[in-house]
């Protein structure tokens, strides 16, 4: 039969080897899980960055299109106002000439 001391020693050695093996496996698996998690986070970060870049480019394109639209409207408005001002100036000159002619006749 196995003595009580050898049985306790065997149990203690088995317990320590099991704990060491378990700790080693935990570190190994944790490292792998950490690496996988970091890789997934990195990939997700790249996806978010790309999506943000695309949306920013779309927003810039829309802003440029709107700015060009407003520029076109502003040009049309300025041209219309210029034409109206020229017409008013022409009418004013004609009115002055007509008034001068009528005051000279009096």
Secondary structure, 3 states (H helix, E strand, C coil): CCCHHHHHHHHHHHHHHHHHHHHHHHHHHHHHHHHHHHHHHHHHHHHHHHHHHHHHHHHHHHHHHHHHHHHHHHHHHHHHHHHHHHHHHHHHHHHHHHHHHHHHHC
